Amino acid sequence: MGSINGYLLLTPSGHFANDKAHSRMTPDFLVTHSGGFHADELLSSVILTRLFPKARLIRSRAPEWITPSADRIIYDVGGRYDAAAQIFDHHQRGAPLRESGQPYSSFGLIWKHYGRDYLAASGLPEGHIEALHASFDAGFVLPVDLVDNGALSPSIAGPLAGLTLPALLETLKPVFDETDPEATDHAFQNALAIARSFVEARIAQSAAKLRAEALVDQAIMAAGDGRILELPMGMPFRPAIVKAGADQLLFVVHPRENDWCLTGIRRADEGFELRADLPAAWAGLTDQDLVAACGVEGASFCHSGRFIAAAKTREAALAMAELAVTEAVSGG
């Protein structure tokens, strides 16, 4: 951390290891406003500091810093949106809107212009970048944009309103009677590291779902018209099943670290209703009690909610799955 002409400079930290060349002119400075911080400029900073790790992050409202120049990217301050001039604010009259009419925050603008480069720099397959860019925008960026612009109230989350990401990031601000003049800038740096971890984890999970889709597709082909899907390991499976239209599938079997898992398939993204429950006679039983109930040696556990069970071997798990299918299709 240092200063230029009295303005605090923050050196970004916590970047990915394998930086790639970036097609844009590399800025010397990443400029956002000083004072209290919000989720949108924090998350924008996550993207930009990953792409430009040598640029110095400056928090200032001084005219000499928030005036566009070839050596900087300015965001969430400056009263303009002009991608060619590398300034991305959304507080001015005539602020930018998405094609849907929904408002952008600085995060949405930065993701729109730099998100694909961020994903590429993260080493993700080129063929996945467009899908990941769109899904992250819809599921992560847009909600932050809407909350920042007052178009969405965290109160819709009910008791969880204070646990939404924008609310949690703002709890990292210094308390009102903090006397250290640098407290807010230190807090910004700490919050930036936390925000980075959420962005990276969300994108990693989304990328993993795309990798899983290919494996699930292969397993669906192998299952044919069968009711049981066998996977080589635990992974997200429902999106690929729905996408493939494999409505005949009722249960999924896969190995775990020390045993095998048998699980149901949810009917919808929301809620817990399954296409088929495990047999009621198995509910809440373990080990020999479960073996006695289902007649399968090696059966070891069935949740009382009847959505997941376990067995010691693949053969036992598949045998339990066949019994569950028989009961489900017979209406037993």
Sequence and secondary structure as in RCSB ss.txt:
>XXXX:A:sequence
MGSINGYLLLTPSGHFANDKAHSRMTPDFLVTHSGGFHADELLSSVILTRLFPKARLIRSRAPEWITPSADRIIY
DVGGRYDAAAQIFDHHQRGAPLRESGQPYSSFGLIWKHYGRDYLAASGLPEGHIEALHASFDAGFVLPVDLVDNG
ALSPSIAGPLAGLTLPALLETLKPVFDETDPEATDHAFQNALAIARSFVEARIAQSAAKLRAEALVDQAIMAAGD
GRILELPMGMPFRPAIVKAGADQLLFVVHPRENDWCLTGIRRADEGFELRADLPAAWAGLTDQDLVAACGVEGAS
FCHSGRFIAAAKTREAALAMAELAVTEAVSGG
>XXXX:A:secstr
 EEETTEEEE      S     SS   SEEEE  SS  HHHHHHHHHHHHH TTSEEEE   HHHHS  TTEEEE
S SS EEGGGTEE   STT  B TTS B  HHHHHHHHHHHHHHHHTT  HHHHHHHHHHHIIIIIHHHHHHHTT
SS GGGGGGGGGGSHHHHHHTTS  TT   TTHHHHHHHHHHHHHHHHHHHHHHHHHHHHHHHHHHHHHHHHHTT
 SEEE SS    HHHHHHHT TT  EEEEE SSSEEEEE BSSSSS  BSS   GGGTT BHHHHHHHH  TTEE
EE TTSSEEEESSHHHHHHHHHHHHHHHHHT 
